[in-house]
């Protein structure tokens, strides 16, 4: 039986060009297992809202271009969504991923008139700092309006963290779903960790306001006489210096620059530890690092600071180590001295683990689910 169609909209770059793409595709797999046909409206190098593309069995459209952004249309306009819904009578639900606040408010009113359920998928709470001042002001205002006003008018909300869940559960039905993965995908296959030294890998797009990567670089560079290396994926040495300033000259800090998602996961899988070093503020508490879920799914333990919900998963000698930024030196020294490698529970973030919870949540907000998840 078919539960109807779900239209998933947002600033994701399918099939695998940003973390949002991985988030929504794996959410889509749970929805598909519940009997829904999922269609995506995202962004791409070239906007083409009339040509269907396909990723992992899902149909998607690039309705906006990442190179030629139509700011007015993106922030205010929902005509492309209305046109699709009115020509596809089977749309039962719209899921809006961190969608612009004004367009989202208009979409809520439109869906209510047509009896279509509208849900938010909320994975962040940006403050607009650390970027161009004018752009930061606009993004901050949009985020505040979306988070404090528009989201509270939705039929329900799926959040990525306990911080967001605690905030929204006072106002509307809420569910926590962390980043999920599909363990059947070959890219999560475990690989041998056979380097001649301890390898710690960082993979991501660092920013001075979101990452404290420079602390780890300084610590490892100061241990050049020890058997430890830090591999940095996502930026070149020059790009790192534009973010953090000078980088210590050290043979054991290696910059890889940009790698494809598959190449990045291969490096993570073959490393001894993955690294997530972030300050503890509202931005990092509201989010949840996709790289954490991916590293655990690859079988690689994580060294992480206390942000988001990570302390739920880094317990005792399981999945990695929680550390304060000031304690990195001590922990790296212990690792070099042969501290016991933590056991990793690879299946924690497999999407099927959350399918029943998603189905129960949809039933709770009045959406009929034709397939009963086991």
Kinemage of the C-alpha trace (Angstrom):
@kinemage 1
@onewidth
@group {chain A} dominant
@subgroup {mainchain}
@vectorlist {calphas} color= white
{ca unk a 1} P 0.000 0.000 0.000
{ca unk a 2} L 1.044 3.600 -0.591
{ca unk a 3} L 0.873 6.241 2.124
{ca unk a 4} L 0.928 9.103 -0.395
{ca unk a 5} L 3.613 11.518 -1.497
{ca unk a 6} L 5.977 13.619 0.610
{ca unk a 7} L 7.519 16.779 -0.832
{ca unk a 8} L 10.841 17.480 0.929
{ca unk a 9} L 12.119 21.044 0.332
{ca unk a 10} L 15.269 22.886 1.379
{ca unk a 11} L 18.814 24.033 0.715
{ca unk a 12} L 20.246 20.565 0.176
{ca unk a 13} L 22.500 19.649 -2.740
{ca unk a 14} L 21.688 16.170 -3.893
{ca unk a 15} L 23.004 13.606 -4.356
{ca unk a 16} L 25.891 14.122 -1.879
{ca unk a 17} L 27.230 17.679 -2.060
{ca unk a 18} L 26.515 18.764 1.521
{ca unk a 19} L 25.582 17.307 4.914
{ca unk a 20} L 21.965 18.357 4.368
{ca unk a 21} L 21.765 16.040 1.346
{ca unk a 22} L 22.797 13.035 3.442
{ca unk a 23} L 20.332 14.037 6.160
{ca unk a 24} L 17.294 14.263 3.888
{ca unk a 25} L 18.110 11.185 1.784
{ca unk a 26} L 18.317 8.948 4.828
{ca unk a 27} L 15.180 10.501 6.301
{ca unk a 28} L 13.599 9.713 2.937
{ca unk a 29} L 14.584 6.053 3.261
{ca unk a 30} L 12.679 5.815 6.529
{ca unk a 31} L 9.670 7.513 4.926
{ca unk a 32} L 9.896 5.168 1.945
{ca unk a 33} L 9.869 2.181 4.289
{ca unk a 34} L 6.674 3.643 5.761
{ca unk a 35} L 5.051 3.547 2.330
{ca unk a 36} L 5.581 7.146 1.206
{ca unk a 37} L 6.817 8.280 -2.186
{ca unk a 38} L 9.383 11.011 -1.447
{ca unk a 39} L 10.230 13.810 -3.914
{ca unk a 40} L 12.860 16.485 -3.245
{ca unk a 41} L 13.098 20.186 -4.181
{ca unk a 42} L 16.707 21.291 -3.611
{ca unk a 43} L 19.493 23.376 -5.134
{ca unk a 44} L 22.158 22.566 -7.716
{ca unk a 45} L 24.764 24.097 -9.969
{ca unk a 46} L 22.009 24.908 -12.440
{ca unk a 47} L 18.360 25.508 -11.619
{ca unk a 48} L 16.069 23.266 -13.677
{ca unk a 49} L 12.729 22.752 -11.899
{ca unk a 50} L 11.257 20.778 -14.803
{ca unk a 51} L 13.868 18.049 -15.308
{ca unk a 52} L 13.719 15.166 -12.825
{ca unk a 53} L 17.006 13.775 -11.519
{ca unk a 54} L 17.488 10.640 -9.430
{ca unk a 55} L 19.496 9.732 -6.328
{ca unk a 56} L 19.300 6.333 -4.597
{ca unk a 57} L 15.900 5.683 -6.153
{ca unk a 58} L 14.438 9.099 -5.246
{ca unk a 59} L 13.297 11.737 -7.733
{ca unk a 60} L 14.535 15.280 -7.157
{ca unk a 61} L 14.518 18.696 -8.831
{ca unk a 62} L 17.035 21.525 -8.558
{ca unk a 63} L 14.633 24.439 -8.214
{ca unk a 64} L 17.323 26.988 -7.295
{ca unk a 65} L 20.893 27.532 -8.488
{ca unk a 66} L 23.753 27.783 -5.992
{ca unk a 67} L 25.690 29.967 -8.442
{ca unk a 68} L 22.979 32.398 -9.476
{ca unk a 69} L 20.825 32.767 -6.382
{ca unk a 70} L 17.495 34.507 -6.962
{ca unk a 71} L 17.256 36.004 -3.486
{ca unk a 72} L 13.728 37.407 -3.833
{ca unk a 73} L 12.275 34.199 -5.275
{ca unk a 74} L 14.055 31.985 -2.766
{ca unk a 75} L 13.018 33.981 0.299
{ca unk a 76} L 9.475 34.990 -0.659
{ca unk a 77} L 8.158 32.787 -3.457
{ca unk a 78} L 6.334 29.445 -3.156
{ca unk a 79} L 4.784 29.384 -6.642
{ca unk a 80} L 6.988 26.455 -7.742
{ca unk a 81} L 5.772 24.409 -4.760
{ca unk a 82} L 2.116 25.333 -5.330
{ca unk a 83} L 2.420 24.452 -9.016
{ca unk a 84} L 3.813 21.025 -8.193
{ca unk a 85} L 1.225 20.266 -5.507
{ca unk a 86} L -1.677 21.359 -7.719
{ca unk a 87} L -0.497 19.112 -10.543
{ca unk a 88} L 0.234 16.149 -8.216
{ca unk a 89} L -2.857 15.406 -6.174
{ca unk a 90} L -1.134 12.731 -4.080
{ca unk a 91} L 0.995 15.103 -1.955
{ca unk a 92} L 0.032 14.332 1.638
{ca unk a 93} L 2.849 16.052 3.464
{ca unk a 94} L 5.517 18.737 3.024
{ca unk a 95} L 8.743 18.601 5.043
{ca unk a 96} L 10.657 21.882 5.119
{ca unk a 97} L 14.368 21.614 5.891
{ca unk a 98} L 15.600 24.874 7.520
{ca unk a 99} L 13.448 26.773 5.025
{ca unk a 100} L 13.473 30.614 4.639
{ca unk a 101} L 11.051 32.033 7.180
{ca unk a 102} L 8.811 34.230 5.004
{ca unk a 103} L 8.336 31.610 2.298
{ca unk a 104} L 7.764 29.005 5.000
{ca unk a 105} L 5.081 31.126 6.665
{ca unk a 106} L 3.253 31.457 3.346
{ca unk a 107} L 3.593 27.727 2.762
{ca unk a 108} L 2.078 26.917 6.167
{ca unk a 109} L -1.042 28.929 5.291
{ca unk a 110} L -1.268 27.308 1.850
{ca unk a 111} L -0.943 23.756 3.216
{ca unk a 112} L -3.547 24.390 5.928
{ca unk a 113} L -6.097 25.482 3.318
{ca unk a 114} L -5.496 22.306 1.316
{ca unk a 115} L -5.394 19.899 4.252
{ca unk a 116} L -1.732 19.017 3.684
{ca unk a 117} L 0.420 18.264 6.728
{ca unk a 118} L 3.506 20.481 6.988
{ca unk a 119} L 6.489 19.545 9.172
{ca unk a 120} L 9.794 21.266 9.869
{ca unk a 121} L 13.099 19.404 9.777
{ca unk a 122} L 15.236 21.625 12.017
{ca unk a 123} L 18.974 20.986 12.308
{ca unk a 124} L 20.474 24.363 13.243
{ca unk a 125} L 20.029 27.683 14.998
{ca unk a 126} L 22.347 30.136 13.275
{ca unk a 127} L 23.131 33.548 14.713
{ca unk a 128} L 24.581 35.040 11.524
{ca unk a 129} L 28.010 35.728 13.072
{ca unk a 130} L 31.346 35.128 11.432
{ca unk a 131} L 30.267 36.016 7.868
{ca unk a 132} L 29.739 39.129 5.760
{ca unk a 133} L 28.003 41.680 8.096
{ca unk a 134} L 25.053 42.398 5.777
{ca unk a 135} L 24.560 38.731 4.912
{ca unk a 136} L 24.952 37.840 8.582
{ca unk a 137} L 22.289 40.365 9.565
{ca unk a 138} L 19.834 38.977 7.011
{ca unk a 139} L 20.569 35.360 7.944
{ca unk a 140} L 20.284 36.127 11.644
{ca unk a 141} L 16.921 37.866 11.183
{ca unk a 142} L 15.628 35.027 8.990
{ca unk a 143} L 16.771 32.415 11.508
{ca unk a 144} L 15.182 34.259 14.443
{ca unk a 145} L 11.845 34.592 12.647
{ca unk a 146} L 11.860 30.955 11.545
{ca unk a 147} L 12.906 29.540 14.928
{ca unk a 148} L 10.878 31.756 17.242
{ca unk a 149} L 7.696 32.270 15.210
{ca unk a 150} L 7.121 30.235 12.038
{ca unk a 151} L 8.241 26.808 13.275
{ca unk a 152} L 5.751 27.038 16.140
{ca unk a 153} L 2.918 27.178 13.587
{ca unk a 154} L 3.841 23.875 11.946
{ca unk a 155} L 1.919 20.639 12.447
{ca unk a 156} L 5.032 19.091 13.960
{ca unk a 157} L 8.800 19.367 14.007
{ca unk a 158} L 11.673 16.897 13.683
{ca unk a 159} L 14.806 18.159 15.413
{ca unk a 160} L 18.379 16.941 15.250
{ca unk a 161} L 19.231 17.537 18.929
{ca unk a 162} L 17.838 17.503 22.467
{ca unk a 163} L 18.457 21.249 22.719
{ca unk a 164} L 16.032 21.979 19.885
{ca unk a 165} L 13.589 19.300 21.040
{ca unk a 166} L 13.387 20.787 24.535
{ca unk a 167} L 12.728 24.222 23.068
{ca unk a 168} L 9.992 23.164 20.640
{ca unk a 169} L 8.226 20.404 22.580
{ca unk a 170} L 6.510 23.101 24.668
{ca unk a 171} L 4.788 24.411 21.551
{ca unk a 172} L 4.077 21.514 19.183
{ca unk a 173} L 4.669 17.769 18.662
{ca unk a 174} L 8.415 17.185 18.364
{ca unk a 175} L 10.711 14.259 17.592
{ca unk a 176} L 14.505 13.901 17.785
{ca unk a 177} L 16.211 12.204 14.844
{ca unk a 178} L 20.025 12.597 14.779
{ca unk a 179} L 21.945 12.326 11.498
{ca unk a 180} L 21.340 8.855 10.092
{ca unk a 181} L 23.211 6.673 7.603
{ca unk a 182} L 22.556 3.615 5.483
{ca unk a 183} L 25.006 0.976 6.678
{ca unk a 184} L 24.328 -1.127 3.596
{ca unk a 185} L 26.155 1.520 1.539
{ca unk a 186} L 29.642 0.354 0.557
{ca unk a 187} L 31.153 3.698 1.643
{ca unk a 188} L 30.637 2.740 5.318
{ca unk a 189} L 32.591 -0.470 4.994
{ca unk a 190} L 35.197 -0.877 7.736
{ca unk a 191} L 38.828 -0.650 6.637
{ca unk a 192} L 42.078 -1.780 8.236
{ca unk a 193} L 43.869 0.808 10.372
{ca unk a 194} L 47.397 -0.083 9.473
{ca unk a 195} L 49.300 3.200 9.560
{ca unk a 196} L 52.788 3.165 11.039
{ca unk a 197} L 51.673 5.763 13.613
{ca unk a 198} L 48.460 6.929 15.300
{ca unk a 199} L 46.415 8.892 12.752
{ca unk a 200} L 43.751 11.378 13.852
{ca unk a 201} L 41.594 12.765 11.050
{ca unk a 202} L 39.529 15.929 10.829
{ca unk a 203} L 37.047 16.117 7.952
{ca unk a 204} L 34.810 19.118 7.350
{ca unk a 205} L 34.497 22.768 6.446
{ca unk a 206} L 35.969 24.609 9.435
{ca unk a 207} L 35.172 28.153 10.495
{ca unk a 208} L 36.666 30.124 13.350
{ca unk a 209} L 33.225 30.592 14.954
{ca unk a 210} L 32.219 26.899 14.747
{ca unk a 211} L 35.443 24.900 15.068
{ca unk a 212} L 38.426 25.043 17.410
{ca unk a 213} L 40.569 23.097 14.948
{ca unk a 214} L 43.576 25.343 15.595
{ca unk a 215} L 43.839 24.009 19.165
{ca unk a 216} L 44.267 20.464 17.865
{ca unk a 217} L 46.769 21.574 15.212
{ca unk a 218} L 48.902 23.328 17.811
{ca unk a 219} L 48.823 20.286 20.104
{ca unk a 220} L 49.803 17.766 17.434
{ca unk a 221} L 52.453 20.071 15.947
{ca unk a 222} L 54.011 20.259 19.413
{ca unk a 223} L 54.267 16.451 19.444
{ca unk a 224} L 56.258 16.118 16.208
{ca unk a 225} L 58.705 13.850 18.034
{ca unk a 226} L 55.889 11.406 18.889
{ca unk a 227} L 54.249 8.787 16.677
{ca unk a 228} L 51.118 10.784 15.855
{ca unk a 229} L 49.731 12.566 12.785
{ca unk a 230} L 46.753 14.875 12.205
{ca unk a 231} L 45.190 14.614 8.745
{ca unk a 232} L 42.970 17.563 7.790
{ca unk a 233} L 40.404 17.002 5.030
{ca unk a 234} L 38.327 19.828 3.581
{ca unk a 235} L 40.812 22.707 3.454
{ca unk a 236} L 44.293 23.324 2.121
{ca unk a 237} L 47.047 24.788 4.271
{ca unk a 238} L 46.466 28.174 2.653
{ca unk a 239} L 42.720 28.052 3.335
{ca unk a 240} L 43.380 27.060 6.940
{ca unk a 241} L 45.686 30.069 7.374
{ca unk a 242} L 42.991 32.413 6.054
{ca unk a 243} L 40.667 31.127 8.779
{ca unk a 244} L 43.014 30.747 11.761
{ca unk a 245} L 46.188 32.630 10.881
{ca unk a 246} L 49.620 31.037 10.917
{ca unk a 247} L 49.962 27.278 11.137
{ca unk a 248} L 52.948 25.737 12.967
{ca unk a 249} L 55.485 24.140 10.671
{ca unk a 250} L 55.233 20.453 11.470
{ca unk a 251} L 55.661 17.304 9.408
{ca unk a 252} L 52.912 15.522 11.364
{ca unk a 253} L 50.093 17.908 10.333
{ca unk a 254} L 48.977 17.010 6.800
{ca unk a 255} L 46.464 18.990 4.727
{ca unk a 256} L 44.507 17.042 2.104
{ca unk a 257} L 42.277 19.843 0.781
{ca unk a 258} L 38.942 18.959 -0.772
{ca unk a 259} L 38.049 15.281 -1.189
{ca unk a 260} L 34.794 13.802 -2.431
{ca unk a 261} L 32.447 12.452 0.227
{ca unk a 262} L 33.372 8.879 -0.602
{ca unk a 263} L 37.126 9.649 -0.494
{ca unk a 264} L 36.685 11.490 2.797
{ca unk a 265} L 34.865 8.542 4.387
{ca unk a 266} L 37.590 6.203 3.176
{ca unk a 267} L 40.200 8.300 5.001
{ca unk a 268} L 38.031 8.412 8.138
{ca unk a 269} L 37.490 4.636 8.051
{ca unk a 270} L 41.222 3.930 7.822
{ca unk a 271} L 42.212 6.406 10.573
{ca unk a 272} L 42.572 5.564 14.254
{ca unk a 273} L 40.412 8.448 15.488
{ca unk a 274} L 38.176 11.158 14.041
{ca unk a 275} L 38.273 14.627 15.574
{ca unk a 276} L 35.460 17.080 16.370
{ca unk a 277} L 36.602 20.117 18.371
{ca unk a 278} L 33.922 22.780 18.762
{ca unk a 279} L 33.125 25.516 21.285
{ca unk a 280} L 30.035 24.925 23.397
{ca unk a 281} L 27.572 27.622 22.312
{ca unk a 282} L 23.994 27.797 21.047
{ca unk a 283} L 24.978 27.050 17.462
{ca unk a 284} L 26.833 23.848 18.361
{ca unk a 285} L 24.298 22.790 21.023
{ca unk a 286} L 21.415 23.122 18.558
{ca unk a 287} L 23.151 21.171 15.786
{ca unk a 288} L 24.618 17.691 15.643
{ca unk a 289} L 27.807 16.945 13.688
{ca unk a 290} L 27.069 14.636 10.758
{ca unk a 291} L 30.758 13.724 10.800
{ca unk a 292} L 30.290 12.115 14.199
{ca unk a 293} L 27.581 9.757 12.953
{ca unk a 294} L 29.609 8.957 9.842
{ca unk a 295} L 32.801 8.204 11.771
{ca unk a 296} L 30.999 5.878 14.197
{ca unk a 297} L 29.322 4.150 11.242
{ca unk a 298} L 32.766 3.621 9.668
{ca unk a 299} L 33.965 1.977 12.880
{ca unk a 300} L 36.275 4.845 13.843
{ca unk a 301} L 36.191 6.169 17.438
{ca unk a 302} L 35.795 9.928 17.879
{ca unk a 303} L 37.635 12.483 19.970
{ca unk a 304} L 35.102 15.243 20.639
{ca unk a 305} L 34.426 18.209 22.859
{ca unk a 306} L 31.203 18.394 24.871
{ca unk a 307} L 28.681 19.805 22.403
{ca unk a 308} L 25.198 18.876 21.214
{ca unk a 309} L 24.187 15.346 22.329
{ca unk a 310} L 27.615 13.773 21.939
{ca unk a 311} L 27.926 12.872 25.624
{ca unk a 312} L 24.991 10.467 25.128
{ca unk a 313} L 27.136 8.416 22.767
{ca unk a 314} L 30.633 8.907 24.218
{ca unk a 315} L 30.247 7.019 27.463
{ca unk a 316} L 32.946 5.239 29.418
{ca unk a 317} L 35.158 3.397 26.963
{ca unk a 318} L 32.564 3.322 24.145
{ca unk a 319} L 32.748 5.144 20.795
{ca unk a 320} L 35.586 7.486 21.704
{ca unk a 321} L 36.604 10.182 24.181
{ca unk a 322} L 34.974 13.367 25.448
{ca unk a 323} L 37.581 16.038 26.087
{ca unk a 324} L 37.800 19.701 26.970
{ca unk a 325} L 39.843 21.767 24.479
{ca unk a 326} L 42.372 22.390 27.257
{ca unk a 327} L 42.758 18.622 27.712
{ca unk a 328} L 43.739 17.748 24.131
{ca unk a 329} L 47.464 17.623 24.902
{ca unk a 330} L 46.962 15.162 27.732
{ca unk a 331} L 44.621 12.944 25.720
{ca unk a 332} L 46.897 12.881 22.666
{ca unk a 333} L 49.797 11.930 24.933
{ca unk a 334} L 47.735 9.078 26.442
{ca unk a 335} L 46.807 7.845 22.970
{ca unk a 336} L 50.466 7.806 21.957
{ca unk a 337} L 51.250 5.900 25.139
{ca unk a 338} L 48.854 3.105 24.226
{ca unk a 339} L 45.533 3.884 25.944
{ca unk a 340} L 42.906 1.220 25.205
{ca unk a 341} L 41.040 1.881 21.945
{ca unk a 342} L 37.308 2.362 22.627
{ca unk a 343} L 34.752 -0.107 21.295
{ca unk a 344} L 32.633 1.400 18.493
{ca unk a 345} L 28.933 0.596 18.097
{ca unk a 346} L 28.634 1.019 14.344
{ca unk a 347} L 24.875 0.520 14.036
{ca unk a 348} L 23.855 3.428 16.287
{ca unk a 349} L 22.878 5.761 13.445
{ca unk a 350} L 21.502 3.289 10.911
{ca unk a 351} L 18.333 4.863 9.518
{ca unk a 352} L 16.180 1.791 10.168
{ca unk a 353} L 16.644 2.323 13.916
{ca unk a 354} L 14.530 5.476 13.667
{ca unk a 355} L 11.875 4.423 11.159
{ca unk a 356} L 9.345 3.236 13.734
{ca unk a 357} L 9.767 6.422 15.801
{ca unk a 358} L 9.149 8.510 12.698
{ca unk a 359} L 6.067 6.460 11.861
{ca unk a 360} L 4.698 6.791 15.399
{ca unk a 361} L 5.318 10.546 15.301
{ca unk a 362} L 3.436 10.922 12.012
{ca unk a 363} L 0.476 8.984 13.404
{ca unk a 364} L 0.521 11.241 16.465
{ca unk a 365} L 0.111 14.357 14.318
{ca unk a 366} L -2.667 12.809 12.253
{ca unk a 367} L -0.851 11.407 9.200
{ca unk a 368} L -2.060 8.000 8.088
{ca unk a 369} L 0.789 5.516 7.675
{ca unk a 370} L -0.159 2.484 5.604
{ca unk a 371} L 2.852 0.329 6.463
{ca unk a 372} L 3.411 -0.589 10.105
{ca unk a 373} L 7.170 -0.338 10.791
{ca unk a 374} L 8.663 -3.222 12.735
